[in-house]
Amino acid sequence: MKLRMALDDKLMDVRLRDRLVSEGKIKSAQVEDYLKSLGDEEGNYTKVEDNSSESTEQ
């Protein structure tokens, strides 16, 4: 079951899906359905500040 989910996720990987749609391996409607099925993650994050520029300046 986990393998099947991993393969489905790979089909919808942003780096691959446009090519797969153009090749006809998946349909645009499948991509739209997948995007609609994703949960809302707004607010589920941790803000991280980038202080690397301060430590590299001499």
Phi and psi in degrees as GROMACS dihedral restraints (atoms count N, CA, C in turn):
[ dihedral_restraints ]
;  ai    aj    ak    al  type     phi  dphi    fc
    3     4     5     6     1   -64.9    20    10
    4     5     6     7     1   -36.7    20    10
    6     7     8     9     1   -63.4    20    10
    7     8     9    10     1   -41.3    20    10
    9    10    11    12     1   -62.3    20    10
   10    11    12    13     1   -42.9    20    10
   12    13    14    15     1   -64.8    20    10
   13    14    15    16     1   -39.1    20    10
   15    16    17    18     1   -64.2    20    10
   16    17    18    19     1   -40.8    20    10
   18    19    20    21     1   -66.8    20    10
   19    20    21    22     1   -39.6    20    10
   21    22    23    24     1   -63.6    20    10
   22    23    24    25     1   -42.2    20    10
   24    25    26    27     1   -63.4    20    10
   25    26    27    28     1   -37.4    20    10
   27    28    29    30     1   -65.2    20    10
   28    29    30    31     1   -37.1    20    10
   30    31    32    33     1   -61.3    20    10
   31    32    33    34     1   -33.1    20    10
   33    34    35    36     1   -98.4    20    10
   34    35    36    37     1     8.0    20    10
   36    37    38    39     1   -60.4    20    10
   37    38    39    40     1   128.8    20    10
   39    40    41    42     1   -57.5    20    10
   40    41    42    43     1   -27.1    20    10
   42    43    44    45     1   -76.2    20    10
   43    44    45    46     1   -17.2    20    10
   45    46    47    48     1  -116.8    20    10
   46    47    48    49     1   -28.8    20    10
   48    49    50    51     1   -63.3    20    10
   49    50    51    52     1   -37.0    20    10
   51    52    53    54     1   -62.8    20    10
   52    53    54    55     1   -41.0    20    10
   54    55    56    57     1   -66.2    20    10
   55    56    57    58     1   -41.6    20    10
   57    58    59    60     1   -64.8    20    10
   58    59    60    61     1   -36.6    20    10
   60    61    62    63     1   -66.2    20    10
   61    62    63    64     1   -45.5    20    10
   63    64    65    66     1   -65.7    20    10
   64    65    66    67     1   -29.5    20    10
   66    67    68    69     1   -83.0    20    10
   67    68    69    70     1    -7.6    20    10
   69    70    71    72     1    81.2    20    10
   70    71    72    73     1    12.2    20    10
   72    73    74    75     1   -78.0    20    10
   73    74    75    76     1   -29.1    20    10
   75    76    77    78     1  -134.1    20    10
   76    77    78    79     1   158.9    20    10
   78    79    80    81     1  -101.7    20    10
   79    80    81    82     1   152.8    20    10
   81    82    83    84     1   -57.6    20    10
   82    83    84    85     1   -35.6    20    10
   84    85    86    87     1   -62.9    20    10
   85    86    87    88     1   -35.6    20    10
   87    88    89    90     1   -64.8    20    10
   88    89    90    91     1   -40.5    20    10
   90    91    92    93     1   -64.6    20    10
   91    92    93    94     1   -45.0    20    10
   93    94    95    96     1   -61.1    20    10
   94    95    96    97     1   -43.4    20    10
   96    97    98    99     1   -62.5    20    10
   97    98    99   100     1   -41.4    20    10
   99   100   101   102     1   -62.6    20    10
  100   101   102   103     1   -45.8    20    10
  102   103   104   105     1   -64.4    20    10
  103   104   105   106     1   -35.9    20    10
  105   106   107   108     1   -70.1    20    10
  106   107   108   109     1   -27.4    20    10
  108   109   110   111     1   -80.5    20    10
  109   110   111   112     1   -13.8    20    10
  111   112   113   114     1   -68.8    20    10
  112   113   114   115     1   141.7    20    10
  114   115   116   117     1   -75.3    20    10
  115   116   117   118     1   157.8    20    10
  117   118   119   120     1   -82.3    20    10
  118   119   120   121     1   118.9    20    10
  120   121   122   123     1  -107.0    20    10
  121   122   123   124     1    12.9    20    10
  123   124   125   126     1   -60.5    20    10
  124   125   126   127     1   131.8    20    10
  126   127   128   129     1    88.0    20    10
  127   128   129   130     1    -6.4    20    10
  129   130   131   132     1  -102.1    20    10
  130   131   132   133     1    67.9    20    10
  132   133   134   135     1  -150.4    20    10
  133   134   135   136     1   167.7    20    10
  135   136   137   138     1  -124.6    20    10
  136   137   138   139     1   125.8    20    10
  138   139   140   141     1   -78.9    20    10
  139   140   141   142     1   130.7    20    10
  141   142   143   144     1  -121.2    20    10
  142   143   144   145     1   127.9    20    10
  144   145   146   147     1   -91.2    20    10
  145   146   147   148     1   141.1    20    10
  147   148   149   150     1   -96.2    20    10
  148   149   150   151     1   107.6    20    10
  150   151   152   153     1  -108.5    20    10
  151   152   153   154     1    15.0    20    10
  153   154   155   156     1   -66.8    20    10
  154   155   156   157     1   -31.5    20    10
  156   157   158   159     1   -68.2    20    10
  157   158   159   160     1   -31.6    20    10
  159   160   161   162     1   -69.4    20    10
  160   161   162   163     1   -37.2    20    10
  162   163   164   165     1   -80.1    20    10
  163   164   165   166     1   -18.4    20    10
  165   166   167   168     1   -93.0    20    10
  166   167   168   169     1   -14.2    20    10
  168   169   170   171     1   -76.6    20    10
  169   170   171   172     1   141.8    20    10
